[in-house]
Amino acid sequence: DIFEYMWLCIKIRIEKWERFFKFGIVGFIGFLINFIALYLFASVLHLWEWLSWALSTELAIISNFIWNNIWTFRDRKITGSDIFKKFIQFNGTSAGALLIQTLAGTAGTKILGETYRQILLPFIIVFLVLPYNYLMYTLVIWKKKK
């Protein structure tokens, strides 16, 4: 019946938006971890610029893996012996994001100065890292099983 078909289409669309909304919340938590860690590593501990960006990004990647696995993609949750393998794979796909963020952040800080380090972070994440991550997570890490 046409109404059942329409309801199914609406339900599928809502589920996709719900997943993207959860992905956004997890990403925001990762951003906060990244933001605070970047400040601590670069401004408090005075680590090398590239190392500060890389370490803070990796902490966010670890957080994102945990929260996406238990919440955003819980219907495709990775468990048991697969979790270590998938975490390595997740880090591999996230290496692109880590590279993007480390290079763009380090270059941006060198060009604009340390004052703008924390301002650069959200722009790099939203415009470069977010689209890359969503694509990789959806197509590689938590892809639908056939």
N, CA, C and O atoms as a GROMACS GRO file, in nm:
protein
  584
    1ASP      N    1   0.084  -0.117   0.000
    1ASP     CA    2   0.000   0.000   0.000
    1ASP      C    3   0.089   0.125   0.000
    1ASP      O    4   0.199   0.123   0.056
    2ILE      N    5   0.042   0.231  -0.062
    2ILE     CA    6   0.122   0.351  -0.083
    2ILE      C    7   0.161   0.418   0.049
    2ILE      O    8   0.270   0.473   0.061
    3PHE      N    9   0.069   0.414   0.149
    3PHE     CA   10   0.100   0.479   0.276
    3PHE      C   11   0.211   0.406   0.352
    3PHE      O   12   0.294   0.470   0.417
    4GLU      N   13   0.212   0.274   0.345
    4GLU     CA   14   0.319   0.198   0.408
    4GLU      C   15   0.453   0.228   0.341
    4GLU      O   16   0.556   0.241   0.408
    5TYR      N   17   0.451   0.238   0.209
    5TYR     CA   18   0.573   0.272   0.135
    5TYR      C   19   0.622   0.411   0.173
    5TYR      O   20   0.741   0.431   0.196
    6MET      N   21   0.530   0.508   0.181
    6MET     CA   22   0.568   0.645   0.219
    6MET      C   23   0.625   0.646   0.361
    6MET      O   24   0.726   0.713   0.386
    7TRP      N   25   0.562   0.574   0.453
    7TRP     CA   26   0.610   0.570   0.591
    7TRP      C   27   0.750   0.508   0.598
    7TRP      O   28   0.836   0.556   0.672
    8LEU      N   29   0.772   0.402   0.522
    8LEU     CA   30   0.903   0.337   0.517
    8LEU      C   31   1.009   0.435   0.466
    8LEU      O   32   1.119   0.443   0.521
    9CYS      N   33   0.977   0.509   0.360
    9CYS     CA   34   1.071   0.609   0.306
    9CYS      C   35   1.102   0.717   0.410
    9CYS      O   36   1.218   0.757   0.425
   10ILE      N   37   1.001   0.763   0.481
   10ILE     CA   38   1.021   0.865   0.585
   10ILE      C   39   1.107   0.808   0.697
   10ILE      O   40   1.198   0.875   0.746
   11LYS      N   41   1.078   0.685   0.737
   11LYS     CA   42   1.154   0.621   0.846
   11LYS      C   43   1.301   0.605   0.808
   11LYS      O   44   1.388   0.632   0.891
   12ILE      N   45   1.329   0.564   0.686
   12ILE     CA   46   1.468   0.549   0.640
   12ILE      C   47   1.538   0.684   0.641
   12ILE      O   48   1.653   0.693   0.684
   13ARG      N   49   1.470   0.788   0.594
   13ARG     CA   50   1.528   0.922   0.591
   13ARG      C   51   1.557   0.970   0.733
   13ARG      O   52   1.663   1.028   0.758
   14ILE      N   53   1.464   0.949   0.827
   14ILE     CA   54   1.484   0.990   0.967
   14ILE      C   55   1.603   0.916   1.028
   14ILE      O   56   1.684   0.977   1.097
   15GLU      N   57   1.614   0.785   1.002
   15GLU     CA   58   1.725   0.707   1.056
   15GLU      C   59   1.859   0.758   1.004
   15GLU      O   60   1.957   0.762   1.079
   16LYS      N   61   1.865   0.797   0.877
   16LYS     CA   62   1.990   0.850   0.822
   16LYS      C   63   2.025   0.984   0.887
   16LYS      O   64   2.141   1.007   0.919
   17TRP      N   65   1.926   1.071   0.906
   17TRP     CA   66   1.952   1.199   0.972
   17TRP      C   67   1.989   1.179   1.118
   17TRP      O   68   2.073   1.251   1.171
   18GLU      N   69   1.925   1.081   1.183
   18GLU     CA   70   1.957   1.052   1.323
   18GLU      C   71   2.103   1.008   1.336
   18GLU      O   72   2.173   1.052   1.427
   19ARG      N   73   2.148   0.924   1.246
   19ARG     CA   74   2.287   0.878   1.249
   19ARG      C   75   2.382   0.995   1.225
   19ARG      O   76   2.484   1.007   1.293
   20PHE      N   77   2.349   1.080   1.129
   20PHE     CA   78   2.436   1.195   1.102
   20PHE      C   79   2.438   1.291   1.220
   20PHE      O   80   2.542   1.349   1.251
   21PHE      N   81   2.324   1.309   1.287
   21PHE     CA   82   2.316   1.393   1.406
   21PHE      C   83   2.405   1.336   1.517
   21PHE      O   84   2.480   1.410   1.581
   22LYS      N   85   2.397   1.206   1.540
   22LYS     CA   86   2.483   1.141   1.639
   22LYS      C   87   2.630   1.155   1.601
   22LYS      O   88   2.715   1.182   1.686
   23PHE      N   89   2.659   1.136   1.472
   23PHE     CA   90   2.794   1.153   1.422
   23PHE      C   91   2.845   1.294   1.454
   23PHE      O   92   2.960   1.312   1.493
   24GLY      N   93   2.758   1.392   1.437
   24GLY     CA   94   2.794   1.530   1.468
   24GLY      C   95   2.822   1.554   1.615
   24GLY      O   96   2.916   1.625   1.650
   25ILE      N   97   2.742   1.494   1.702
   25ILE     CA   98   2.764   1.507   1.846
   25ILE      C   99   2.896   1.443   1.887
   25ILE      O  100   2.974   1.501   1.961
   26VAL      N  101   2.919   1.322   1.836
   26VAL     CA  102   3.046   1.254   1.866
   26VAL      C  103   3.163   1.337   1.813
   26VAL      O  104   3.266   1.351   1.880
   27GLY      N  105   3.148   1.391   1.695
   27GLY     CA  106   3.252   1.477   1.638
   27GLY      C  107   3.276   1.600   1.723
   27GLY      O  108   3.390   1.644   1.738
   28PHE      N  109   3.169   1.657   1.780
   28PHE     CA  110   3.185   1.775   1.866
   28PHE      C  111   3.260   1.739   1.993
   28PHE      O  112   3.343   1.817   2.041
   29ILE      N  113   3.231   1.623   2.049
   29ILE     CA  114   3.306   1.577   2.167
   29ILE      C  115   3.453   1.559   2.130
   29ILE      O  116   3.542   1.600   2.205
   30GLY      N  117   3.478   1.499   2.014
   30GLY     CA  118   3.615   1.485   1.965
   30GLY      C  119   3.681   1.620   1.945
   30GLY      O  120   3.799   1.638   1.976
   31PHE      N  121   3.604   1.716   1.893
   31PHE     CA  122   3.656   1.851   1.875
   31PHE      C  123   3.699   1.912   2.009
   31PHE      O  124   3.806   1.972   2.019
   32LEU      N  125   3.615   1.897   2.112
   32LEU     CA  126   3.649   1.952   2.243
   32LEU      C  127   3.776   1.889   2.298
   32LEU      O  128   3.862   1.958   2.352
   33ILE      N  129   3.787   1.758   2.283
   33ILE     CA  130   3.909   1.688   2.327
   33ILE      C  131   4.029   1.741   2.248
   33ILE      O  132   4.134   1.770   2.306
   34ASN      N  133   4.013   1.754   2.118
   34ASN     CA  134   4.119   1.804   2.032
   34ASN      C  135   4.158   1.947   2.070
   34ASN      O  136   4.276   1.979   2.080
   35PHE      N  137   4.059   2.031   2.091
   35PHE     CA  138   4.080   2.172   2.124
   35PHE      C  139   4.158   2.188   2.255
   35PHE      O  140   4.256   2.262   2.262
   36ILE      N  141   4.113   2.117   2.358
   36ILE     CA  142   4.178   2.126   2.490
   36ILE      C  143   4.318   2.067   2.484
   36ILE      O  144   4.413   2.126   2.536
   37ALA      N  145   4.332   1.951   2.421
   37ALA     CA  146   4.463   1.885   2.412
   37ALA      C  147   4.560   1.970   2.331
   37ALA      O  148   4.678   1.981   2.366
   38LEU      N  149   4.513   2.030   2.221
   38LEU     CA  150   4.599   2.116   2.140
   38LEU      C  151   4.652   2.232   2.224
   38LEU      O  152   4.771   2.265   2.218
   39TYR      N  153   4.564   2.293   2.300
   39TYR     CA  154   4.607   2.403   2.388
   39TYR      C  155   4.712   2.355   2.489
   39TYR      O  156   4.815   2.418   2.507
   40LEU      N  157   4.683   2.242   2.553
   40LEU     CA  158   4.777   2.191   2.654
   40LEU      C  159   4.912   2.154   2.593
   40LEU      O  160   5.017   2.191   2.646
   41PHE      N  161   4.909   2.081   2.482
   41PHE     CA  162   5.034   2.037   2.420
   41PHE      C  163   5.117   2.155   2.367
   41PHE      O  164   5.239   2.160   2.386
   42ALA      N  165   5.050   2.249   2.300
   42ALA     CA  166   5.123   2.358   2.235
   42ALA      C  167   5.153   2.474   2.330
   42ALA      O  168   5.266   2.524   2.332
   43SER      N  169   5.054   2.518   2.407
   43SER     CA  170   5.071   2.639   2.487
   43SER      C  171   5.121   2.615   2.628
   43SER      O  172   5.189   2.700   2.685
   44VAL      N  173   5.090   2.500   2.686
   44VAL     CA  174   5.132   2.471   2.823
   44VAL      C  175   5.261   2.390   2.823
   44VAL      O  176   5.357   2.425   2.891
   45LEU      N  177   5.263   2.279   2.747
   45LEU     CA  178   5.380   2.192   2.744
   45LEU      C  179   5.484   2.236   2.641
   45LEU      O  180   5.598   2.190   2.644
   46HIS      N  181   5.446   2.325   2.550
   46HIS     CA  182   5.535   2.379   2.447
   46HIS      C  183   5.601   2.270   2.362
   46HIS      O  184   5.721   2.276   2.333
   47LEU      N  185   5.520   2.171   2.323
   47LEU     CA  186   5.571   2.068   2.231
   47LEU      C  187   5.585   2.130   2.092
   47LEU      O  188   5.532   2.238   2.066
   48TRP      N  189   5.656   2.062   2.003
   48TRP     CA  190   5.665   2.109   1.865
   48TRP      C  191   5.524   2.127   1.810
   48TRP      O  192   5.432   2.055   1.847
   49GLU      N  193   5.510   2.222   1.722
   49GLU     CA  194   5.379   2.254   1.665
   49GLU      C  195   5.314   2.132   1.599
   49GLU      O  196   5.200   2.099   1.628
   50TRP      N  197   5.389   2.066   1.511
   50TRP     CA  198   5.333   1.951   1.439
   50TRP      C  199   5.295   1.839   1.536
   50TRP      O  200   5.195   1.770   1.515
   51LEU      N  201   5.374   1.819   1.642
   51LEU     CA  202   5.347   1.712   1.738
   51LEU      C  203   5.222   1.745   1.820
   51LEU      O  204   5.143   1.656   1.851
   52SER      N  205   5.207   1.871   1.855
   52SER     CA  206   5.087   1.913   1.928
   52SER      C  207   4.961   1.885   1.847
   52SER      O  208   4.862   1.833   1.900
   53TRP      N  209   4.965   1.919   1.718
   53TRP     CA  210   4.849   1.893   1.631
   53TRP      C  211   4.826   1.743   1.615
   53TRP      O  212   4.712   1.697   1.621
   54ALA      N  213   4.931   1.667   1.595
   54ALA     CA  214   4.918   1.523   1.573
   54ALA      C  215   4.865   1.452   1.697
   54ALA      O  216   4.774   1.369   1.687
   55LEU      N  217   4.920   1.483   1.814
   55LEU     CA  218   4.877   1.416   1.937
   55LEU      C  219   4.733   1.452   1.974
   55LEU      O  220   4.655   1.365   2.013
   56SER      N  221   4.698   1.578   1.962
   56SER     CA  222   4.562   1.619   1.996
   56SER      C  223   4.461   1.556   1.899
   56SER      O  224   4.350   1.519   1.939
   57THR      N  225   4.500   1.545   1.774
   57THR     CA  226   4.413   1.481   1.675
   57THR      C  227   4.396   1.333   1.706
   57THR      O  228   4.285   1.280   1.695
   58GLU      N  229   4.503   1.266   1.743
   58GLU     CA  230   4.495   1.122   1.774
   58GLU      C  231   4.406   1.097   1.894
   58GLU      O  232   4.331   0.999   1.896
   59LEU      N  233   4.412   1.182   1.995
   59LEU     CA  234   4.322   1.166   2.110
   59LEU      C  235   4.176   1.178   2.067
   59LEU      O  236   4.090   1.104   2.114
   60ALA      N  237   4.148   1.271   1.978
   60ALA     CA  238   4.012   1.287   1.926
   60ALA      C  239   3.971   1.164   1.844
   60ALA      O  240   3.856   1.121   1.850
   61ILE      N  241   4.063   1.109   1.768
   61ILE     CA  242   4.035   0.991   1.686
   61ILE      C  243   3.997   0.873   1.776
   61ILE      O  244   3.902   0.800   1.748
   62ILE      N  245   4.071   0.854   1.884
   62ILE     CA  246   4.041   0.744   1.977
   62ILE      C  247   3.902   0.763   2.038
   62ILE      O  248   3.823   0.669   2.044
   63SER      N  249   3.873   0.884   2.083
   63SER     CA  250   3.740   0.914   2.139
   63SER      C  251   3.630   0.889   2.036
   63SER      O  252   3.528   0.829   2.067
   64ASN      N  253   3.652   0.935   1.913
   64ASN     CA  254   3.552   0.918   1.809
   64ASN      C  255   3.526   0.771   1.778
   64ASN      O  256   3.412   0.731   1.755
   65PHE      N  257   3.630   0.691   1.777
   65PHE     CA  258   3.611   0.548   1.752
   65PHE      C  259   3.522   0.486   1.860
   65PHE      O  260   3.426   0.414   1.830
   66ILE      N  261   3.555   0.513   1.984
   66ILE     CA  262   3.480   0.455   2.096
   66ILE      C  263   3.334   0.497   2.090
   66ILE      O  264   3.245   0.412   2.094
   67TRP      N  265   3.308   0.628   2.080
   67TRP     CA  266   3.169   0.677   2.083
   67TRP      C  267   3.091   0.641   1.958
   67TRP      O  268   2.972   0.609   1.967
   68ASN      N  269   3.154   0.645   1.841
   68ASN     CA  270   3.083   0.605   1.720
   68ASN      C  271   3.047   0.457   1.725
   68ASN      O  272   2.940   0.418   1.679
   69ASN      N  273   3.136   0.376   1.780
   69ASN     CA  274   3.108   0.233   1.787
   69ASN      C  275   2.994   0.200   1.883
   69ASN      O  276   2.909   0.117   1.853
   70ILE      N  277   2.992   0.266   1.999
   70ILE     CA  278   2.889   0.231   2.097
   70ILE      C  279   2.759   0.310   2.082
   70ILE      O  280   2.658   0.274   2.142
   71TRP      N  281   2.759   0.417   2.001
   71TRP     CA  282   2.639   0.497   1.992
   71TRP      C  283   2.595   0.523   1.848
   71TRP      O  284   2.486   0.481   1.809
   72THR      N  285   2.676   0.591   1.769
   72THR     CA  286   2.634   0.630   1.634
   72THR      C  287   2.603   0.509   1.546
   72THR      O  288   2.501   0.507   1.478
   73PHE      N  289   2.690   0.411   1.548
   73PHE     CA  290   2.675   0.292   1.464
   73PHE      C  291   2.646   0.169   1.549
   73PHE      O  292   2.694   0.060   1.518
   74ARG      N  293   2.569   0.184   1.654
   74ARG     CA  294   2.546   0.072   1.746
   74ARG      C  295   2.477  -0.046   1.678
   74ARG      O  296   2.493  -0.160   1.722
   75ASP      N  297   2.402  -0.021   1.572
   75ASP     CA  298   2.339  -0.131   1.499
   75ASP      C  299   2.441  -0.210   1.416
   75ASP      O  300   2.412  -0.319   1.367
   76ARG      N  301   2.560  -0.154   1.401
   76ARG     CA  302   2.669  -0.220   1.329
   76ARG      C  303   2.790  -0.234   1.422
   76ARG      O  304   2.904  -0.245   1.375
   77LYS      N  305   2.765  -0.234   1.550
   77LYS     CA  306   2.871  -0.231   1.652
   77LYS      C  307   2.975  -0.341   1.630
   77LYS      O  308   2.942  -0.457   1.601
   78ILE      N  309   3.099  -0.301   1.644
   78ILE     CA  310   3.212  -0.392   1.630
   78ILE      C  311   3.242  -0.449   1.768
   78ILE      O  312   3.259  -0.374   1.864
   79THR      N  313   3.250  -0.580   1.777
   79THR     CA  314   3.273  -0.644   1.908
   79THR      C  315   3.376  -0.755   1.895
   79THR      O  316   3.423  -0.788   1.786
   80GLY      N  317   3.410  -0.811   2.010
   80GLY     CA  318   3.496  -0.928   2.016
   80GLY      C  319   3.634  -0.905   1.958
   80GLY      O  320   3.694  -0.798   1.975
   81SER      N  321   3.683  -1.007   1.890
   81SER     CA  322   3.819  -1.002   1.836
   81SER      C  323   3.832  -0.906   1.719
   81SER      O  324   3.943  -0.867   1.682
   82ASP      N  325   3.719  -0.866   1.659
   82ASP     CA  326   3.722  -0.772   1.546
   82ASP      C  327   3.755  -0.630   1.588
   82ASP      O  328   3.798  -0.549   1.506
   83ILE      N  329   3.734  -0.598   1.716
   83ILE     CA  330   3.747  -0.459   1.759
   83ILE      C  331   3.889  -0.405   1.742
   83ILE      O  332   3.906  -0.291   1.700
   84PHE      N  333   3.991  -0.486   1.773
   84PHE     CA  334   4.129  -0.439   1.758
   84PHE      C  335   4.161  -0.417   1.611
   84PHE      O  336   4.220  -0.316   1.574
   85LYS      N  337   4.122  -0.513   1.527
   85LYS     CA  338   4.146  -0.502   1.383
   85LYS      C  339   4.076  -0.379   1.326
   85LYS      O  340   4.134  -0.306   1.245
   86LYS      N  341   3.951  -0.355   1.367
   86LYS     CA  342   3.876  -0.240   1.318
   86LYS      C  343   3.934  -0.109   1.372
   86LYS      O  344   3.931  -0.007   1.304
   87PHE      N  345   3.986  -0.112   1.495
   87PHE     CA  346   4.047   0.010   1.549
   87PHE      C  347   4.171   0.047   1.469
   87PHE      O  348   4.195   0.164   1.440
   88ILE      N  349   4.251  -0.053   1.432
   88ILE     CA  350   4.369  -0.029   1.348
   88ILE      C  351   4.324   0.025   1.211
   88ILE      O  352   4.383   0.119   1.158
   89GLN      N  353   4.220  -0.036   1.156
   89GLN     CA  354   4.166   0.010   1.028
   89GLN      C  355   4.112   0.152   1.040
   89GLN      O  356   4.132   0.235   0.952
   90PHE      N  357   4.043   0.179   1.150
   90PHE     CA  358   3.988   0.312   1.178
   90PHE      C  359   4.101   0.414   1.184
   90PHE      O  360   4.091   0.522   1.126
   91ASN      N  361   4.209   0.379   1.254
   91ASN     CA  362   4.324   0.469   1.262
   91ASN      C  363   4.386   0.487   1.124
   91ASN      O  364   4.434   0.595   1.090
   92GLY      N  365   4.385   0.381   1.044
   92GLY     CA  366   4.437   0.392   0.908
   92GLY      C  367   4.356   0.488   0.823
   92GLY      O  368   4.412   0.572   0.754
   93THR      N  369   4.223   0.475   0.828
   93THR     CA  370   4.139   0.567   0.752
   93THR      C  371   4.146   0.708   0.809
   93THR      O  372   4.135   0.806   0.736
   94SER      N  373   4.164   0.716   0.940
   94SER     CA  374   4.176   0.847   1.006
   94SER      C  375   4.313   0.911   0.984
   94SER      O  376   4.332   1.029   1.013
   95ALA      N  377   4.408   0.833   0.934
   95ALA     CA  378   4.541   0.888   0.906
   95ALA      C  379   4.531   1.004   0.807
   95ALA      O  380   4.608   1.099   0.814
   96GLY      N  381   4.437   0.994   0.715
   96GLY     CA  382   4.415   1.105   0.621
   96GLY      C  383   4.373   1.230   0.695
   96GLY      O  384   4.424   1.339   0.668
   97ALA      N  385   4.280   1.215   0.790
   97ALA     CA  386   4.236   1.330   0.870
   97ALA      C  387   4.349   1.382   0.957
   97ALA      O  388   4.366   1.503   0.972
   98LEU      N  389   4.425   1.291   1.014
   98LEU     CA  390   4.539   1.331   1.098
   98LEU      C  391   4.640   1.410   1.016
   98LEU      O  392   4.692   1.512   1.060
   99LEU      N  393   4.667   1.362   0.897
   99LEU     CA  394   4.761   1.430   0.808
   99LEU      C  395   4.708   1.567   0.766
   99LEU      O  396   4.780   1.667   0.771
  100ILE      N  397   4.582   1.571   0.726
  100ILE     CA  398   4.519   1.698   0.685
  100ILE      C  399   4.529   1.799   0.799
  100ILE      O  400   4.572   1.913   0.779
  101GLN      N  401   4.488   1.757   0.917
  101GLN     CA  402   4.484   1.848   1.031
  101GLN      C  403   4.625   1.891   1.074
  101GLN      O  404   4.648   2.009   1.104
  102THR      N  405   4.718   1.797   1.078
  102THR     CA  406   4.854   1.831   1.120
  102THR      C  407   4.920   1.926   1.022
  102THR      O  408   4.980   2.025   1.062
  103LEU      N  409   4.908   1.898   0.893
  103LEU     CA  410   4.970   1.985   0.792
  103LEU      C  411   4.903   2.122   0.786
  103LEU      O  412   4.970   2.225   0.789
  104ALA      N  413   4.770   2.122   0.776
  104ALA     CA  414   4.698   2.250   0.766
  104ALA      C  415   4.713   2.331   0.895
  104ALA      O  416   4.731   2.453   0.889
  105GLY      N  417   4.707   2.265   1.010
  105GLY     CA  418   4.721   2.335   1.138
  105GLY      C  419   4.860   2.393   1.157
  105GLY      O  420   4.875   2.508   1.198
  106THR      N  421   4.961   2.312   1.128
  106THR     CA  422   5.099   2.360   1.143
  106THR      C  423   5.127   2.474   1.046
  106THR      O  424   5.184   2.576   1.085
  107ALA      N  425   5.087   2.458   0.920
  107ALA     CA  426   5.109   2.563   0.820
  107ALA      C  427   5.031   2.689   0.856
  107ALA      O  428   5.084   2.800   0.848
  108GLY      N  429   4.906   2.672   0.897
  108GLY     CA  430   4.824   2.787   0.935
  108GLY      C  431   4.881   2.862   1.053
  108GLY      O  432   4.880   2.985   1.055
  109THR      N  433   4.931   2.789   1.150
  109THR     CA  434   4.992   2.852   1.267
  109THR      C  435   5.120   2.925   1.228
  109THR      O  436   5.147   3.035   1.277
  110LYS      N  437   5.199   2.865   1.141
  110LYS     CA  438   5.323   2.930   1.094
  110LYS      C  439   5.290   3.060   1.019
  110LYS      O  440   5.360   3.160   1.035
  111ILE      N  441   5.187   3.057   0.937
  111ILE     CA  442   5.151   3.173   0.855
  111ILE      C  443   5.082   3.282   0.938
  111ILE      O  444   5.118   3.399   0.930
  112LEU      N  445   4.982   3.242   1.018
  112LEU     CA  446   4.902   3.340   1.092
  112LEU      C  447   4.955   3.371   1.231
  112LEU      O  448   4.926   3.477   1.287
  113GLY      N  449   5.033   3.279   1.287
  113GLY     CA  450   5.086   3.299   1.421
  113GLY      C  451   5.013   3.216   1.526
  113GLY      O  452   4.901   3.170   1.504
  114GLU      N  453   5.079   3.197   1.639
  114GLU     CA  454   5.026   3.112   1.746
  114GLU      C  455   4.894   3.164   1.802
  114GLU      O  456   4.815   3.086   1.854
  115THR      N  457   4.871   3.293   1.793
  115THR     CA  458   4.747   3.352   1.844
  115THR      C  459   4.625   3.290   1.776
  115THR      O  460   4.519   3.281   1.837
  116TYR      N  461   4.640   3.248   1.651
  116TYR     CA  462   4.527   3.197   1.573
  116TYR      C  463   4.516   3.044   1.573
  116TYR      O  464   4.432   2.989   1.503
  117ARG      N  465   4.601   2.976   1.649
  117ARG     CA  466   4.603   2.830   1.650
  117ARG      C  467   4.464   2.773   1.683
  117ARG      O  468   4.413   2.689   1.610
  118GLN      N  469   4.406   2.818   1.791
  118GLN     CA  470   4.278   2.762   1.835
  118GLN      C  471   4.164   2.803   1.743
  118GLN      O  472   4.062   2.734   1.736
  119ILE      N  473   4.180   2.915   1.672
  119ILE     CA  474   4.076   2.959   1.578
  119ILE      C  475   4.082   2.876   1.450
  119ILE      O  476   3.978   2.853   1.387
  120LEU      N  477   4.200   2.832   1.412
  120LEU     CA  478   4.215   2.750   1.291
  120LEU      C  479   4.147   2.615   1.304
  120LEU      O  480   4.090   2.564   1.208
  121LEU      N  481   4.153   2.556   1.423
  121LEU     CA  482   4.106   2.420   1.444
  121LEU      C  483   3.964   2.395   1.395
  121LEU      O  484   3.943   2.301   1.319
  122PRO      N  485   3.864   2.475   1.436
  122PRO     CA  486   3.728   2.443   1.388
  122PRO      C  487   3.712   2.453   1.237
  122PRO      O  488   3.637   2.375   1.178
  123PHE      N  489   3.780   2.547   1.174
  123PHE     CA  490   3.770   2.560   1.028
  123PHE      C  491   3.830   2.440   0.956
  123PHE      O  492   3.775   2.391   0.859
  124ILE      N  493   3.944   2.394   1.005
  124ILE     CA  494   4.008   2.278   0.944
  124ILE      C  495   3.918   2.156   0.960
  124ILE      O  496   3.901   2.077   0.867
  125ILE      N  497   3.862   2.140   1.079
  125ILE     CA  498   3.776   2.023   1.104
  125ILE      C  499   3.650   2.027   1.019
  125ILE      O  500   3.618   1.928   0.953
  126VAL      N  501   3.579   2.139   1.019
  126VAL     CA  502   3.451   2.147   0.949
  126VAL      C  503   3.468   2.135   0.798
  126VAL      O  504   3.392   2.063   0.733
  127PHE      N  505   3.565   2.205   0.742
  127PHE     CA  506   3.574   2.211   0.597
  127PHE      C  507   3.663   2.103   0.533
  127PHE      O  508   3.649   2.074   0.414
  128LEU      N  509   3.753   2.046   0.610
  128LEU     CA  510   3.843   1.945   0.551
  128LEU      C  511   3.824   1.807   0.612
  128LEU      O  512   3.814   1.708   0.540
  129VAL      N  513   3.820   1.799   0.744
  129VAL     CA  514   3.821   1.669   0.812
  129VAL      C  515   3.683   1.605   0.817
  129VAL      O  516   3.670   1.486   0.791
  130LEU      N  517   3.579   1.681   0.851
  130LEU     CA  518   3.445   1.625   0.867
  130LEU      C  519   3.395   1.552   0.742
  130LEU      O  520   3.352   1.438   0.753
  131PRO      N  521   3.401   1.614   0.624
  131PRO     CA  522   3.354   1.539   0.506
  131PRO      C  523   3.435   1.413   0.480
  131PRO      O  524   3.380   1.309   0.444
  132TYR      N  525   3.566   1.422   0.496
  132TYR     CA  526   3.653   1.305   0.476
  132TYR      C  527   3.616   1.193   0.574
  132TYR      O  528   3.600   1.078   0.534
  133ASN      N  529   3.603   1.228   0.703
  133ASN     CA  530   3.573   1.126   0.804
  133ASN      C  531   3.438   1.059   0.782
  133ASN      O  532   3.430   0.936   0.789
  134TYR      N  533   3.334   1.136   0.754
  134TYR     CA  534   3.201   1.075   0.737
  134TYR      C  535   3.202   0.976   0.621
  134TYR      O  536   3.144   0.868   0.630
  135LEU      N  537   3.268   1.013   0.513
  135LEU     CA  538   3.278   0.925   0.398
  135LEU      C  539   3.352   0.796   0.434
  135LEU      O  540   3.306   0.687   0.401
  136MET      N  541   3.465   0.808   0.500
  136MET     CA  542   3.546   0.691   0.535
  136MET      C  543   3.474   0.602   0.637
  136MET      O  544   3.476   0.479   0.624
  137TYR      N  545   3.411   0.662   0.737
  137TYR     CA  546   3.342   0.584   0.840
  137TYR      C  547   3.226   0.507   0.779
  137TYR      O  548   3.205   0.389   0.810
  138THR      N  549   3.150   0.573   0.693
  138THR     CA  550   3.030   0.512   0.634
  138THR      C  551   3.066   0.404   0.532
  138THR      O  552   3.000   0.300   0.526
  139LEU      N  553   3.168   0.429   0.452
  139LEU     CA  554   3.201   0.336   0.344
  139LEU      C  555   3.299   0.226   0.384
  139LEU      O  556   3.302   0.120   0.321
  140VAL      N  557   3.381   0.251   0.488
  140VAL     CA  558   3.486   0.155   0.522
  140VAL      C  559   3.465   0.091   0.659
  140VAL      O  560   3.455  -0.032   0.668
  141ILE      N  561   3.457   0.169   0.762
  141ILE     CA  562   3.457   0.115   0.899
  141ILE      C  563   3.323   0.051   0.935
  141ILE      O  564   3.319  -0.067   0.970
  142TRP      N  565   3.216   0.127   0.927
  142TRP     CA  566   3.085   0.075   0.965
  142TRP      C  567   2.996   0.057   0.842
  142TRP      O  568   2.878   0.092   0.845
  143LYS      N  569   3.053   0.002   0.735
  143LYS     CA  570   2.974  -0.019   0.616
  143LYS      C  571   2.869  -0.126   0.643
  143LYS      O  572   2.888  -0.216   0.725
  144LYS      N  573   2.758  -0.113   0.573
  144LYS     CA  574   2.651  -0.211   0.590
  144LYS      C  575   2.694  -0.345   0.538
  144LYS      O  576   2.754  -0.356   0.431
  145LYS      N  577   2.662  -0.447   0.613
  145LYS     CA  578   2.691  -0.583   0.568
  145LYS      C  579   2.583  -0.625   0.470
  145LYS      O  580   2.465  -0.596   0.488
  146LYS      N  581   2.627  -0.694   0.365
  146LYS     CA  582   2.530  -0.736   0.263
  146LYS      C  583   2.462  -0.864   0.299
  146LYS      O  584   2.378  -0.913   0.224
   0.00000   0.00000   0.00000
